[in-house]
Amino acid sequence: MDTHYVPSRFNVLSRTDDHGMILYNSYTGAIVSFSEDEKAEVMDCLKRAGITELDSDVKKSLYDHGFIVPGHVDQKRRALFLHESMHRTDMMHLILLVTEACNFRCTYCYEKFERGKMKPEVVNGVKALVKDRAGTLSNLHISWFGGEPLLQMPLIEELSHTFLSIAQENQIQYSADVVTNGYFLTKETFEKLLSWNVRQFMVTIDGVGKMHDRTRHLAGGGGTFDQIIENLRAVKECSADFDFTIRVNFDQENIKEVSNLIACLKDHFAHDKRFGLFFHPVGRWGGEHDDELPICNHIISNQKIWEFTEEAVDEGLGMSSLISGSMMPTASVCYAAKPNSFVIGADGQLYKCTTCLDEEINKVGKLHEDGSLAIDFDKLATWVTSGEETDSGCQSCFFRPACQGNHCPYYRMLTGEKPCPYEKKNIRKVLSLIWKDSLQET
Amino acid sequence: MKVIRPAKSPVEGRIMKSIPGNLK
């Protein structure tokens, strides 16, 4: 055989605690671990000189998962084609602000709560838009967002029935997620959402009791921790399969008590793979209290995300699926940079980004009641074409297929810096944690 | 050798809100 196989430019390898190794490829998304006995052969195959024969199980596996590729392959062109495939029109992702009101007033929140429930003509417009596109869609994903989306359950129900019906009639794969503060997520509400194809949930808990209530309290100032924990314990009793991320935002004040929270969550959710934790540093995200927030510096932030994640994994709590999920090809590209994704405001305003609703560059168009979209394509292009195509560093990066230089286009606009994801910055640590997390499944 | 996650065909939505720093 004349074929010559060389290592992929999108590989990352890391050590495992049992003296083996774990390999990841950002173009195929594959993650494979190898034992100490197999390590020497793997390392031999990954030398720049490459190999000529796939004459062992290890070599075949390296090829099948994309860790070695035929020498004639233009890997940068593969990444470019992947980037251009983001423009496929058979997929649509809508982030619906069913209400822009919220019963919480979180200290770091960037929203203004100026507009309430989605207007009837906008609801009609959303239905008409999906119906209009149905003939050409293979995949429709809805994110229920706000504000606090569960304040408008009747609207979620009405739209869900429409989407489910259109999806069934047109053989469209329909999926949905919800980002909620968890206060209204009773078991009854949760089961309704499940029946409407919502399978991915995110609720944020910042500490135990008053430590959580410090940052995530009701608009009137009341605590929310007890209600959220009561709801989540009831949700856990459901026998259904779902994917629940418990997000923890940390700053200088709660950082010393995150361990208490992990211990508390362990009592309720350990060894239930439907639940996973996602740690994130609080930032100045555009809210009215930004200047007073006790944020951690970026060095501490980078370090603590993975320290806390490891502590959680060691206690039998899973990592959020968001983490390994974000390492799939295209999966770290922000929705704001995807051509087929729009945020639809309660008044029909179209946005790309959910964090800066008042910025003119973010007001990219309007949804009309007949489902037509009036789009400012110059603004849209700014969000969609400011990633890898503008940055030679991103073009050469091992993580390029996953994020395409577009993990946060708004961050790049504001700072001029590469918006590298936390997963990429600590990729070897993340891989070792994924390996450790995978041991709990066997 | 353990396949934790198999290769997918790359070319073949979800909210992943993870702002990588301060916006101010």
Interface residues (C-beta under 8 A of the other chain):
Chain A: I22 N25 Y27 T28 G29 A30 I31 V32 S33 F34 S35 E38 D57 V58 S61 D64 H65 G66 R78 F81 L82 S85 M91 M92 H93 I95 Y110 N139 H141 S143 F145 S175 D177 V179 Q200 M202 H280 G283 R284 W285 G286 D290 I295 H298 L322 S324 G325 S326 M328 P329 T330 A331 S332 C334 Y335 K338 S341 T354 T355 C356 P401 H407 C408 Y410 Y411 L414 T415 E417 P419 C420 P421 Y422 I434 W435 S438
Chain B: M1 K2 V3 I4 R5 P6 A7 K8 P10 V11 G13 R14 I15 M16 K17 S18 I19 P20 G21 N22 L23 K24
